[in-house]
């Protein structure tokens, strides 16, 4: 059972490394599992697995390239979000104008109510402008 | 022609121990692990993953080679490794460098060298 798990760990290594050293590493496992302890051999194989994929196979270059590619995207999206704020602000201004046009009969009929409504909207606009 | 060892030095602890283990004779992987343990009085333990990662590098750099002749009675899974002339000279250069480091450290710390 232990040998199978160890073999699986070796099987996960890059093919070139596996072809060259798999049989020998299995042989060492057979010889040394009792003396060194299977846990130590498993942890060594796990570290080796990470090292072989990340450092020796050149995968680290892809990881670095991926991170280097994502950072400008995050910055670009961040800037886009900041630019959208004034647009939202302008939309709010536009809503007030539309409200005046839509409610012009009400304004004419009940100017006090219209004034209070407009004051509420202006208060909301100022609050929006200060909080951003 | 003078060999340029600068790009290989300093050696990593694992590479140094592996080369030292191969100085006296050709050894297979498990033999190297045991010899490293013996030389360091079990203070430095080398696992198969670390061993073969370093052996791969040492083979590619020409410090270690695989002898073509093998004993027929041996387990076919065993592969032997041998220190090359280049590896031996590089190891000697590294030992000289380490001696300089130890000398310097001793003079700074005012530690007397052990006799024997």
gemmi code that builds the backbone of each chain (N, CA, C; Angstrom):
import gemmi

chains = {
    "A": [
        ("UNK", (0.832, -1.210, 0.000), (0.000, 0.000, 0.000), (0.875, 1.272, 0.000)),
        ("UNK", (1.841, 1.334, 0.954), (2.761, 2.487, 1.075), (3.558, 2.656, -0.211)),
        ("UNK", (3.973, 1.508, -0.740), (4.779, 1.527, -1.964), (3.959, 2.101, -3.124)),
        ("UNK", (2.687, 1.752, -3.153), (1.806, 2.255, -4.222), (1.651, 3.773, -4.142)),
        ("UNK", (1.472, 4.247, -2.905), (1.315, 5.702, -2.711), (2.608, 6.410, -3.141)),
        ("UNK", (3.741, 5.812, -2.746), (5.036, 6.411, -3.113), (5.211, 6.396, -4.634)),
        ("UNK", (4.778, 5.300, -5.232), (4.879, 5.203, -6.705), (4.014, 6.288, -7.376)),
        ("UNK", (2.829, 6.536, -6.799), (1.946, 7.591, -7.333), (2.634, 8.947, -7.258)),
        ("UNK", (3.300, 9.192, -6.103), (4.018, 10.464, -5.939), (5.106, 10.598, -7.008)),
        ("UNK", (5.798, 9.504, -7.272), (6.857, 9.534, -8.293), (6.244, 9.709, -9.685)),
        ("UNK", (5.087, 9.097, -9.868), (4.408, 9.169, -11.164), (4.005, 10.609, -11.501)),
        ("UNK", (3.796, 11.422, -10.448), (3.405, 12.820, -10.658), (4.588, 13.714, -11.051)),
        ("UNK", (5.796, 13.200, -10.943), (6.992, 13.984, -11.313), (7.038, 14.181, -12.839)),
        ("UNK", (7.787, 15.201, -13.296), (7.936, 15.382, -14.751), (8.504, 14.126, -15.422)),
        ("UNK", (8.059, 13.860, -16.650), (8.384, 12.604, -17.330), (9.889, 12.349, -17.453)),
        ("UNK", (10.662, 13.390, -17.767), (12.105, 13.214, -17.962), (12.778, 12.736, -16.680)),
        ("UNK", (12.384, 13.341, -15.560), (12.947, 12.959, -14.257), (12.535, 11.533, -13.906)),
        ("UNK", (11.265, 11.232, -14.186), (10.717, 9.906, -13.868), (11.445, 8.817, -14.649)),
        ("UNK", (11.631, 9.064, -15.930), (12.307, 8.063, -16.776), (13.695, 7.755, -16.248)),
        ("UNK", (14.373, 8.807, -15.788), (15.766, 8.638, -15.379), (15.900, 8.003, -13.992)),
        ("UNK", (15.002, 8.375, -13.051), (15.268, 8.002, -11.658), (14.155, 7.221, -10.954)),
        ("UNK", (13.014, 6.997, -11.585), (11.869, 6.397, -10.886), (12.202, 5.017, -10.300)),
        ("UNK", (12.764, 4.159, -11.131), (13.033, 2.781, -10.688), (13.999, 2.766, -9.510)),
        ("UNK", (15.006, 3.645, -9.616), (16.015, 3.691, -8.565), (15.440, 4.238, -7.256)),
        ("UNK", (14.557, 5.236, -7.388), (13.944, 5.806, -6.186), (13.022, 4.787, -5.528)),
        ("UNK", (12.345, 3.992, -6.332), (11.486, 2.933, -5.783), (12.331, 1.878, -5.072)),
        ("UNK", (13.455, 1.585, -5.670), (14.367, 0.614, -5.056), (14.855, 1.122, -3.696)),
        ("UNK", (15.195, 2.431, -3.647), (15.629, 3.025, -2.377), (14.489, 2.970, -1.359)),
        ("UNK", (13.249, 3.201, -1.815), (12.098, 3.130, -0.913), (12.005, 1.722, -0.311)),
        ("UNK", (12.173, 0.703, -1.160), (12.128, -0.682, -0.673), (13.211, -0.944, 0.372)),
        ("UNK", (14.385, -0.372, 0.119), (15.527, -0.618, 1.000), (15.452, 0.207, 2.294)),
        ("UNK", (14.995, 1.475, 2.133), (15.162, 2.418, 3.246), (13.888, 2.727, 4.020)),
        ("UNK", (12.738, 2.207, 3.577), (11.468, 2.558, 4.239), (11.481, 2.188, 5.722)),
        ("UNK", (12.083, 1.046, 6.059), (12.114, 0.629, 7.469), (13.118, 1.449, 8.275)),
        ("UNK", (14.298, 1.664, 7.656), (15.366, 2.370, 8.381), (15.081, 3.864, 8.532)),
        ("UNK", (14.694, 4.520, 7.437), (14.486, 5.990, 7.471), (13.085, 6.364, 7.928)),
        ("UNK", (12.134, 5.459, 7.736), (10.741, 5.787, 8.046), (10.031, 6.235, 6.782)),
        ("UNK", (8.860, 5.619, 6.529), (8.130, 5.925, 5.289), (7.697, 7.393, 5.238)),
        ("UNK", (7.358, 7.962, 6.424), (6.887, 9.362, 6.456), (7.954, 10.310, 5.919)),
        ("UNK", (9.205, 10.073, 6.321), (10.310, 10.944, 5.865), (10.470, 10.835, 4.348)),
        ("UNK", (10.317, 9.624, 3.828), (10.460, 9.425, 2.375), (9.298, 10.070, 1.618)),
        ("UNK", (8.097, 10.000, 2.214), (6.933, 10.643, 1.570), (7.105, 12.158, 1.523)),
        ("UNK", (7.556, 12.730, 2.653), (7.709, 14.198, 2.676), (8.814, 14.617, 1.711)),
        ("UNK", (9.869, 13.816, 1.632), (10.965, 14.121, 0.696), (10.461, 14.072, -0.758)),
        ("UNK", (9.636, 13.056, -1.048), (9.106, 12.934, -2.421), (8.142, 14.079, -2.743)),
        ("UNK", (7.378, 14.528, -1.723), (6.444, 15.643, -1.954), (7.203, 16.936, -2.247)),
        ("UNK", (8.265, 17.182, -1.459), (9.090, 18.385, -1.691), (9.738, 18.301, -3.068)),
        ("UNK", (10.205, 17.106, -3.402), (10.839, 16.892, -4.708), (9.851, 17.168, -5.842)),
        ("UNK", (8.600, 16.748, -5.626), (7.554, 16.954, -6.644), (7.354, 18.448, -6.930)),
        ("UNK", (7.226, 19.221, -5.856), (7.031, 20.673, -6.003), (8.257, 21.293, -6.677)),
        ("UNK", (9.442, 20.873, -6.212), (10.695, 21.435, -6.751), (10.843, 21.128, -8.233)),
        ("UNK", (10.539, 19.881, -8.597), (10.710, 19.494, -10.002), (9.773, 20.259, -10.923)),
        ("UNK", (8.513, 20.444, -10.459), (7.552, 21.148, -11.329), (7.773, 22.643, -11.334)),
        ("UNK", (8.008, 23.203, -10.138), (8.095, 24.663, -10.064), (9.442, 25.207, -10.538)),
        ("UNK", (10.530, 24.548, -10.113), (11.862, 25.110, -10.407), (12.516, 24.500, -11.637)),
        ("UNK", (12.501, 23.182, -11.711), (13.294, 22.531, -12.766), (12.576, 22.476, -14.118)),
        ("UNK", (11.252, 22.403, -14.095), (10.559, 22.259, -15.381), (10.306, 23.608, -16.060)),
        ("UNK", (10.635, 24.699, -15.369), (10.430, 26.030, -15.957), (9.010, 26.539, -15.761)),
        ("UNK", (8.205, 25.796, -14.952), (6.826, 26.221, -14.704), (6.781, 27.561, -13.975)),
        ("UNK", (7.812, 27.827, -13.153), (7.858, 29.085, -12.394), (7.803, 30.293, -13.334)),
        ("UNK", (8.385, 30.114, -14.549), (8.373, 31.240, -15.492), (6.935, 31.565, -15.920)),
        ("UNK", (6.136, 30.481, -16.097), (4.719, 30.677, -16.464), (3.950, 31.331, -15.326)),
        ("UNK", (4.274, 30.889, -14.082), (3.595, 31.468, -12.906), (3.918, 32.964, -12.812)),
        ("UNK", (5.214, 33.295, -12.967), (5.633, 34.707, -12.892), (4.990, 35.499, -14.037)),
        ("UNK", (4.986, 34.898, -15.238), (4.390, 35.582, -16.395), (2.889, 35.808, -16.171)),
        ("UNK", (2.220, 34.796, -15.574), (0.785, 34.912, -15.283), (0.502, 36.049, -14.316)),
        ("UNK", (1.304, 36.093, -13.223), (1.126, 37.156, -12.217), (1.416, 38.514, -12.865)),
        ("UNK", (2.501, 38.557, -13.647), (2.876, 39.825, -14.309), (1.794, 40.261, -15.298)),
        ("UNK", (1.069, 39.309, -15.868), (-0.017, 39.633, -16.796), (-1.278, 40.078, -16.081)),
        ("UNK", (-1.520, 39.500, -14.881), (-2.758, 39.798, -14.146), (-2.699, 41.188, -13.507)),
        ("UNK", (-1.504, 41.580, -13.007), (-1.388, 42.864, -12.289), (-1.829, 44.056, -13.168)),
        ("UNK", (-1.331, 44.186, -14.418), (-1.824, 45.312, -15.242), (-3.329, 45.257, -15.481)),
        ("UNK", (-3.882, 44.027, -15.579), (-5.334, 43.895, -15.774), (-6.098, 44.434, -14.570)),
        ("UNK", (-5.595, 44.082, -13.357), (-6.249, 44.559, -12.124), (-6.184, 46.089, -12.080)),
        ("UNK", (-4.989, 46.638, -12.429), (-4.830, 48.102, -12.413), (-5.792, 48.745, -13.419)),
        ("UNK", (-5.871, 48.121, -14.611), (-6.741, 48.674, -15.658), (-8.203, 48.662, -15.220)),
        ("UNK", (-8.657, 47.550, -14.618), (-10.054, 47.463, -14.151), (-10.317, 48.448, -13.016)),
        ("UNK", (-9.301, 48.618, -12.164), (-9.418, 49.570, -11.060), (-9.628, 50.976, -11.587)),
        ("UNK", (-8.838, 51.340, -12.606), (-8.956, 52.684, -13.195), (-10.331, 52.873, -13.844)),
        ("UNK", (-10.766, 51.779, -14.501), (-12.070, 51.828, -15.173), (-13.181, 52.092, -14.162)),
        ("UNK", (-13.087, 51.429, -13.003), (-14.099, 51.594, -11.951), (-14.086, 53.024, -11.442)),
        ("UNK", (-12.874, 53.616, -11.307), (-12.775, 55.000, -10.820), (-13.398, 55.955, -11.846)),
        ("UNK", (-13.135, 55.660, -13.143), (-13.676, 56.535, -14.191), (-15.193, 56.475, -14.257)),
        ("UNK", (-15.766, 55.338, -13.830), (-17.227, 55.197, -13.897), (-17.935, 56.078, -12.874)),
        ("UNK", (-17.246, 56.495, -11.818), (-17.866, 57.285, -10.766), (-18.437, 58.616, -11.285)),
        ("UNK", (-17.643, 59.427, -12.017), (-18.215, 60.677, -12.531), (-19.409, 60.430, -13.442)),
        ("UNK", (-19.385, 59.309, -14.187), (-20.506, 58.982, -15.077), (-21.772, 58.768, -14.261)),
        ("UNK", (-21.656, 58.056, -13.158), (-22.802, 57.811, -12.285), (-23.316, 59.126, -11.722)),
        ("UNK", (-22.370, 59.987, -11.409), (-22.720, 61.299, -10.884), (-23.526, 62.085, -11.926)),
        ("UNK", (-23.054, 62.054, -13.175), (-23.732, 62.763, -14.272), (-25.120, 62.180, -14.495)),
        ("UNK", (-25.221, 60.822, -14.340), (-26.530, 60.189, -14.520), (-27.531, 60.728, -13.491)),
        ("UNK", (-27.035, 60.921, -12.277), (-27.874, 61.432, -11.185), (-28.401, 62.838, -11.540)),
        ("UNK", (-27.473, 63.642, -12.075), (-27.849, 65.002, -12.501), (-28.938, 64.944, -13.579)),
        ("UNK", (-28.730, 63.996, -14.503), (-29.691, 63.819, -15.590), (-31.060, 63.411, -15.087)),
        ("UNK", (-31.051, 62.565, -14.013), (-32.324, 62.098, -13.428), (-33.130, 63.278, -12.894)),
        ("UNK", (-32.451, 64.252, -12.286), (-33.134, 65.440, -11.733), (-33.798, 66.228, -12.876)),
        ("UNK", (-33.021, 66.365, -13.971), (-33.575, 67.108, -15.120), (-34.812, 66.419, -15.661)),
        ("UNK", (-34.720, 65.066, -15.802), (-35.877, 64.317, -16.309), (-37.069, 64.427, -15.371)),
        ("UNK", (-36.774, 64.387, -14.068), (-37.850, 64.474, -13.077), (-38.592, 65.796, -13.238)),
        ("UNK", (-37.848, 66.888, -13.457), (-38.471, 68.216, -13.612), (-39.397, 68.230, -14.834)),
        ("UNK", (-38.875, 67.656, -15.943), (-39.683, 67.613, -17.176), (-40.935, 66.788, -16.956)),
        ("UNK", (-40.751, 65.573, -16.327), (-41.882, 64.648, -16.114), (-42.941, 65.245, -15.182)),
        ("UNK", (-42.466, 65.945, -14.160), (-43.399, 66.432, -13.143), (-43.768, 67.910, -13.323)),
        ("UNK", (-43.568, 68.396, -14.507), (-43.878, 69.825, -14.716), (-45.339, 70.178, -14.407)),
        ("UNK", (-46.328, 69.267, -14.738), (-47.711, 69.614, -14.348), (-47.869, 69.698, -12.836)),
        ("UNK", (-47.218, 68.772, -12.098), (-47.304, 68.771, -10.631), (-46.654, 70.037, -10.077)),
        ("UNK", (-45.507, 70.377, -10.685), (-44.804, 71.582, -10.215), (-45.711, 72.804, -10.373)),
        ("UNK", (-46.403, 72.828, -11.537), (-47.290, 73.963, -11.798), (-48.453, 73.978, -10.822)),
        ("UNK", (-49.024, 72.729, -10.532), (-50.199, 72.616, -9.664), (-49.845, 72.753, -8.197)),
        ("UNK", (-48.746, 72.157, -7.783), (-48.384, 72.177, -6.367), (-46.891, 72.499, -6.227)),
        ("UNK", (-46.551, 73.777, -6.319), (-45.131, 74.139, -6.307), (-44.412, 73.792, -4.996)),
        ("UNK", (-45.157, 73.761, -3.862), (-44.506, 73.473, -2.568), (-44.003, 72.027, -2.495)),
        ("UNK", (-44.898, 71.126, -2.959), (-44.532, 69.701, -2.962), (-43.326, 69.468, -3.882)),
        ("UNK", (-43.387, 70.084, -5.061), (-42.292, 69.946, -6.025), (-40.984, 70.465, -5.447)),
        ("UNK", (-41.105, 71.565, -4.709), (-39.899, 72.154, -4.121), (-39.269, 71.217, -3.091)),
        ("UNK", (-40.150, 70.619, -2.257), (-39.619, 69.700, -1.235), (-38.986, 68.467, -1.879)),
        ("UNK", (-39.641, 67.985, -2.961), (-39.074, 66.820, -3.690), (-37.709, 67.150, -4.260)),
        ("UNK", (-37.636, 68.341, -4.862), (-36.384, 68.783, -5.468), (-35.288, 68.973, -4.419)),
        ("UNK", (-35.713, 69.496, -3.274), (-34.739, 69.692, -2.180), (-34.161, 68.346, -1.719)),
        ("UNK", (-35.081, 67.329, -1.625), (-34.628, 65.982, -1.254), (-33.611, 65.461, -2.253)),
        ("UNK", (-33.905, 65.659, -3.540), (-32.998, 65.172, -4.593), (-31.671, 65.923, -4.554)),
        ("UNK", (-31.728, 67.219, -4.282), (-30.513, 68.029, -4.220), (-29.652, 67.598, -3.023)),
        ("UNK", (-30.369, 67.293, -1.892), (-29.667, 66.829, -0.703), (-28.932, 65.514, -1.008)),
        ("UNK", (-29.641, 64.611, -1.718), (-29.039, 63.321, -2.098), (-27.847, 63.553, -3.022)),
        ("UNK", (-27.967, 64.523, -3.917), (-26.883, 64.802, -4.873), (-25.635, 65.326, -4.140)),
        ("UNK", (-25.881, 66.238, -3.191), (-24.752, 66.792, -2.441), (-24.059, 65.707, -1.613)),
        ("UNK", (-24.896, 64.868, -1.022), (-24.362, 63.770, -0.195), (-23.510, 62.858, -1.074)),
        ("UNK", (-23.991, 62.580, -2.280), (-23.275, 61.727, -3.230), (-21.956, 62.361, -3.628)),
        ("UNK", (-21.993, 63.711, -3.857), (-20.792, 64.425, -4.292), (-19.735, 64.427, -3.193)),
        ("UNK", (-20.150, 64.556, -1.945), (-19.152, 64.625, -0.860), (-18.612, 63.253, -0.509)),
        ("UNK", (-19.490, 62.235, -0.531), (-18.999, 60.893, -0.187), (-18.322, 60.234, -1.372)),
        ("UNK", (-18.571, 60.694, -2.583), (-17.917, 60.170, -3.782), (-18.547, 58.909, -4.216)),
    ],
    "B": [
        ("UNK", (45.156, 24.951, -20.034), (44.095, 25.961, -19.927), (43.476, 25.935, -18.515)),
        ("UNK", (43.303, 27.123, -17.950), (42.758, 27.192, -16.586), (41.228, 27.031, -16.628)),
        ("UNK", (40.744, 26.159, -15.767), (39.290, 25.920, -15.755), (38.585, 26.998, -14.944)),
        ("UNK", (37.408, 27.354, -15.388), (36.644, 28.377, -14.685), (35.605, 27.691, -13.797)),
        ("UNK", (35.893, 27.704, -12.491), (34.987, 27.050, -11.550), (33.998, 28.036, -10.927)),
        ("UNK", (34.221, 29.323, -11.186), (33.455, 30.357, -10.469), (31.942, 30.199, -10.591)),
        ("UNK", (31.494, 29.798, -11.785), (30.037, 29.714, -11.962), (29.417, 28.515, -11.224)),
        ("UNK", (30.258, 27.579, -10.757), (29.723, 26.408, -10.026), (29.846, 26.572, -8.509)),
        ("UNK", (30.589, 27.597, -8.097), (30.860, 27.756, -6.666), (30.091, 28.943, -6.085)),
        ("UNK", (29.708, 28.908, -4.826), (29.868, 27.806, -3.880), (28.886, 26.668, -4.160)),
        ("UNK", (29.286, 25.470, -3.777), (28.406, 24.303, -3.966), (27.334, 24.294, -2.881)),
        ("UNK", (26.164, 23.774, -3.231), (25.114, 23.635, -2.204), (25.548, 22.526, -1.245)),
        ("UNK", (25.030, 22.535, 0.000), (25.419, 21.482, 0.952), (25.175, 20.075, 0.393)),
        ("UNK", (24.037, 19.883, -0.294), (23.727, 18.550, -0.834), (24.749, 18.147, -1.888)),
        ("UNK", (25.082, 19.066, -2.809), (26.047, 18.752, -3.867), (27.416, 18.456, -3.265)),
        ("UNK", (27.801, 19.233, -2.258), (29.103, 19.029, -1.595), (29.166, 17.638, -0.965)),
        ("UNK", (28.101, 17.265, -0.251), (28.082, 15.952, 0.407), (28.091, 14.815, -0.618)),
        ("UNK", (27.373, 14.992, -1.714), (27.326, 13.933, -2.738), (28.706, 13.749, -3.351)),
        ("UNK", (29.365, 14.851, -3.699), (30.695, 14.756, -4.302), (31.675, 14.127, -3.312)),
        ("UNK", (31.565, 14.517, -2.034), (32.455, 13.939, -1.015), (32.226, 12.431, -0.875)),
        ("UNK", (30.960, 12.027, -0.982), (30.637, 10.598, -0.858), (31.207, 9.794, -2.020)),
        ("UNK", (31.418, 10.454, -3.158), (31.910, 9.728, -4.344), (33.430, 9.789, -4.491)),
        ("UNK", (34.106, 10.476, -3.576), (35.568, 10.629, -3.703), (36.276, 9.277, -3.643)),
        ("UNK", (35.889, 8.457, -2.661), (36.642, 7.217, -2.442), (36.283, 6.108, -3.435)),
        ("UNK", (35.036, 6.016, -3.857), (34.637, 4.951, -4.790), (33.318, 5.271, -5.497)),
        ("UNK", (33.027, 4.503, -6.548), (31.733, 4.645, -7.238), (30.640, 4.104, -6.306)),
        ("UNK", (29.509, 4.782, -6.292), (28.413, 4.330, -5.420), (27.078, 4.452, -6.129)),
        ("UNK", (26.117, 3.626, -5.717), (24.746, 3.789, -6.213), (24.024, 4.786, -5.302)),
        ("UNK", (22.805, 5.176, -5.686), (22.081, 6.218, -4.961), (21.951, 5.958, -3.469)),
        ("UNK", (21.535, 4.737, -3.132), (21.346, 4.418, -1.717), (22.683, 4.432, -0.978)),
        ("UNK", (23.740, 3.982, -1.683), (25.090, 4.007, -1.112), (25.525, 5.437, -0.812)),
        ("UNK", (25.177, 6.365, -1.711), (25.526, 7.784, -1.492), (24.789, 8.303, -0.252)),
        ("UNK", (23.487, 7.957, -0.146), (22.703, 8.401, 1.014), (23.323, 7.909, 2.315)),
        ("UNK", (23.731, 6.636, 2.320), (24.313, 6.060, 3.536), (25.662, 6.703, 3.862)),
        ("UNK", (26.464, 6.947, 2.816), (27.787, 7.539, 3.029), (27.675, 8.976, 3.544)),
        ("UNK", (26.705, 9.709, 3.015), (26.485, 11.088, 3.483), (26.104, 11.065, 4.969)),
        ("UNK", (25.233, 10.140, 5.343), (24.831, 9.989, 6.742), (26.035, 9.648, 7.616)),
        ("UNK", (26.895, 8.761, 7.113), (28.071, 8.337, 7.887), (29.057, 9.500, 8.051)),
        ("UNK", (29.310, 10.218, 6.936), (30.281, 11.317, 6.983), (29.833, 12.448, 7.913)),
        ("UNK", (28.532, 12.678, 7.953), (28.047, 13.803, 8.768), (27.553, 13.341, 10.139)),
        ("UNK", (27.858, 12.118, 10.504), (27.397, 11.507, 11.763), (25.875, 11.703, 11.907)),
        ("UNK", (25.184, 11.419, 10.822), (23.705, 11.491, 10.730), (23.128, 12.876, 11.010)),
        ("UNK", (23.964, 13.922, 10.885), (23.439, 15.284, 11.093), (22.811, 15.793, 9.801)),
        ("UNK", (23.306, 15.307, 8.698), (22.755, 15.734, 7.400), (22.134, 14.523, 6.719)),
        ("UNK", (20.815, 14.535, 6.605), (20.128, 13.391, 5.991), (19.642, 13.777, 4.607)),
        ("UNK", (20.000, 12.979, 3.660), (19.672, 13.252, 2.267), (18.572, 12.281, 1.829)),
        ("UNK", (17.433, 12.812, 1.406), (16.355, 11.956, 0.907), (16.565, 11.662, -0.567)),
        ("UNK", (15.886, 10.644, -1.097), (16.057, 10.299, -2.519), (15.688, 11.442, -3.469)),
        ("UNK", (14.666, 12.221, -3.113), (14.242, 13.333, -3.975), (15.344, 14.373, -4.119)),
        ("UNK", (15.916, 14.766, -2.979), (17.012, 15.751, -2.985), (18.236, 15.165, -3.673)),
        ("UNK", (18.502, 13.899, -3.390), (19.676, 13.236, -3.974), (19.614, 13.235, -5.503)),
        ("UNK", (18.471, 12.798, -6.050), (18.407, 12.665, -7.515), (18.236, 14.019, -8.216)),
        ("UNK", (17.650, 14.974, -7.521), (17.578, 16.327, -8.076), (19.003, 16.869, -8.251)),
        ("UNK", (19.832, 16.669, -7.223), (21.219, 17.155, -7.287), (22.058, 16.316, -8.233)),
        ("UNK", (21.830, 15.011, -8.232), (22.595, 14.133, -9.142), (22.326, 14.504, -10.599)),
        ("UNK", (21.066, 14.832, -10.896), (20.716, 15.234, -12.265), (21.526, 16.463, -12.682)),
        ("UNK", (21.611, 17.441, -11.760), (22.377, 18.659, -12.037), (23.858, 18.339, -12.200)),
        ("UNK", (24.381, 17.518, -11.280), (25.815, 17.192, -11.322), (26.162, 16.400, -12.588)),
        ("UNK", (25.242, 15.545, -13.021), (25.463, 14.785, -14.265), (25.483, 15.744, -15.461)),
        ("UNK", (24.535, 16.677, -15.481), (24.460, 17.636, -16.593), (25.673, 18.557, -16.637)),
        ("UNK", (26.221, 18.874, -15.455), (27.371, 19.783, -15.400), (28.698, 19.050, -15.588)),
        ("UNK", (28.637, 17.732, -15.704), (29.849, 16.949, -15.965), (30.719, 16.698, -14.751)),
        ("UNK", (30.156, 16.860, -13.553), (30.942, 16.596, -12.330), (30.852, 15.123, -11.942)),
        ("UNK", (29.769, 14.497, -12.354), (29.526, 13.084, -12.039), (29.169, 12.380, -13.344)),
        ("UNK", (29.546, 11.109, -13.447), (29.167, 10.334, -14.640), (28.713, 8.945, -14.216)),
        ("UNK", (28.086, 8.245, -15.153), (27.677, 6.866, -14.876), (28.680, 5.935, -15.525)),
        ("UNK", (29.362, 5.112, -14.754), (30.309, 4.183, -15.382), (29.579, 3.173, -16.263)),
        ("UNK", (30.174, 2.795, -17.386), (29.491, 1.882, -18.315), (29.536, 0.439, -17.805)),
        ("UNK", (30.632, 0.100, -17.123), (30.776, -1.277, -16.651), (29.969, -1.481, -15.371)),
        ("UNK", (29.228, -2.565, -15.307), (28.436, -2.867, -14.114), (28.636, -4.313, -13.717)),
        ("UNK", (28.430, -4.551, -12.449), (28.528, -5.916, -11.955), (27.228, -6.654, -12.324)),
        ("UNK", (27.349, -7.803, -12.935), (26.173, -8.548, -13.417), (25.285, -9.047, -12.275)),
        ("UNK", (25.934, -9.297, -11.121), (25.176, -9.823, -9.986), (24.297, -8.755, -9.331)),
        ("UNK", (24.531, -7.507, -9.677), (23.801, -6.402, -9.040), (22.338, -6.349, -9.466)),
        ("UNK", (21.528, -5.749, -8.604), (20.136, -5.462, -8.939), (20.123, -4.523, -10.155)),
        ("UNK", (19.376, -4.863, -11.216), (19.402, -4.010, -12.424), (18.881, -2.595, -12.177)),
        ("UNK", (18.119, -2.417, -11.071), (17.602, -1.077, -10.786), (18.681, -0.154, -10.215)),
        ("UNK", (19.777, -0.740, -9.733), (20.866, 0.065, -9.178), (21.677, 0.695, -10.295)),
        ("UNK", (21.951, 1.970, -10.148), (22.849, 2.633, -11.105), (23.979, 3.254, -10.303)),
        ("UNK", (25.161, 3.114, -10.827), (26.323, 3.628, -10.097), (26.730, 4.996, -10.634)),
        ("UNK", (27.320, 5.775, -9.759), (27.778, 7.125, -10.123), (29.242, 7.279, -9.744)),
        ("UNK", (29.956, 8.030, -10.579), (31.396, 8.198, -10.388), (31.757, 9.677, -10.507)),
        ("UNK", (32.729, 10.096, -9.681), (33.217, 11.476, -9.734), (34.139, 11.616, -10.946)),
        ("UNK", (33.944, 12.624, -11.755), (34.821, 12.842, -12.918), (36.051, 13.652, -12.475)),
        ("UNK", (37.024, 13.758, -13.373), (38.218, 14.558, -13.073), (37.844, 16.005, -12.810)),
        ("UNK", (36.922, 16.503, -13.603), (36.452, 17.882, -13.439), (35.785, 18.058, -12.071)),
        ("UNK", (34.946, 17.085, -11.701), (34.259, 17.121, -10.410), (35.247, 17.104, -9.258)),
        ("UNK", (36.296, 16.297, -9.411), (37.313, 16.179, -8.349), (38.055, 17.516, -8.175)),
        ("UNK", (38.415, 18.149, -9.297), (39.141, 19.430, -9.228), (38.236, 20.528, -8.646)),
        ("UNK", (36.972, 20.471, -9.039), (36.018, 21.458, -8.521), (35.835, 21.292, -7.016)),
        ("UNK", (35.755, 20.037, -6.581), (35.600, 19.759, -5.155), (36.822, 20.271, -4.385)),
        ("UNK", (38.028, 20.035, -4.957), (39.257, 20.503, -4.304), (39.246, 22.034, -4.184)),
        ("UNK", (38.777, 22.720, -5.230), (38.692, 24.189, -5.195), (37.714, 24.640, -4.118)),
        ("UNK", (36.586, 23.938, -4.026), (35.571, 24.290, -3.021), (36.112, 24.059, -1.599)),
        ("UNK", (36.867, 22.975, -1.417), (37.426, 22.698, -0.081), (38.426, 23.799, 0.294)),
        ("UNK", (39.236, 24.228, -0.684), (40.192, 25.323, -0.430), (39.442, 26.598, -0.045)),
        ("UNK", (38.356, 26.857, -0.755), (37.545, 28.047, -0.452), (36.970, 27.960, 0.963)),
        ("UNK", (36.457, 26.759, 1.305), (35.862, 26.573, 2.635), (36.930, 26.694, 3.730)),
        ("UNK", (38.144, 26.205, 3.432), (39.247, 26.334, 4.410), (39.511, 27.814, 4.698)),
        ("UNK", (39.493, 28.616, 3.634), (39.684, 30.066, 3.792), (38.601, 30.676, 4.666)),
        ("UNK", (37.365, 30.218, 4.437), (36.228, 30.722, 5.230), (36.409, 30.348, 6.693)),
        ("UNK", (36.795, 29.090, 6.929), (36.962, 28.602, 8.310), (38.106, 29.365, 8.998)),
        ("UNK", (39.224, 29.570, 8.246), (40.374, 30.305, 8.808), (39.934, 31.716, 9.236)),
        ("UNK", (39.210, 32.352, 8.337), (38.730, 33.715, 8.594), (37.808, 33.728, 9.822)),
        ("UNK", (36.901, 32.761, 9.853), (35.946, 32.692, 10.970), (36.674, 32.474, 12.290)),
        ("UNK", (37.684, 31.602, 12.238), (38.447, 31.310, 13.471), (39.176, 32.546, 13.956)),
        ("UNK", (39.776, 33.291, 12.998), (40.529, 34.481, 13.417), (39.583, 35.544, 13.992)),
        ("UNK", (38.371, 35.618, 13.431), (37.406, 36.594, 13.961), (36.862, 36.164, 15.321)),
        ("UNK", (36.600, 34.872, 15.441), (36.003, 34.375, 16.687), (37.053, 33.990, 17.724)),
        ("UNK", (38.327, 34.024, 17.300), (39.461, 33.645, 18.172), (39.303, 32.234, 18.726)),
        ("UNK", (38.995, 31.319, 17.821), (38.850, 29.907, 18.187), (40.113, 29.178, 17.726)),
        ("UNK", (40.695, 28.383, 18.587), (41.887, 27.635, 18.198), (41.492, 26.375, 17.413)),
        ("UNK", (42.241, 26.052, 16.354), (41.910, 24.826, 15.606), (42.104, 23.583, 16.463)),
        ("UNK", (41.190, 22.593, 16.261), (41.318, 21.352, 17.036), (42.499, 20.555, 16.545)),
        ("UNK", (43.191, 19.907, 17.466), (44.328, 19.076, 17.061), (43.877, 17.648, 16.814)),
        ("UNK", (44.588, 17.012, 15.863), (44.259, 15.617, 15.537), (43.279, 15.626, 14.467)),
    ],
}
model = gemmi.Model(1)
for chain_id, residues in chains.items():
    chain = gemmi.Chain(chain_id)
    for i, (resn, *xyz) in enumerate(residues, 1):
        res = gemmi.Residue()
        res.name, res.seqid = resn, gemmi.SeqId(i, " ")
        for name, pos in zip(("N", "CA", "C"), xyz):
            atom = gemmi.Atom()
            atom.name, atom.element = name, gemmi.Element(name[0])
            atom.pos, atom.b_iso = gemmi.Position(*pos), 0.0
            res.add_atom(atom)
        chain.add_residue(res)
    model.add_chain(chain)
structure = gemmi.Structure()
structure.add_model(model)
structure.setup_entities()
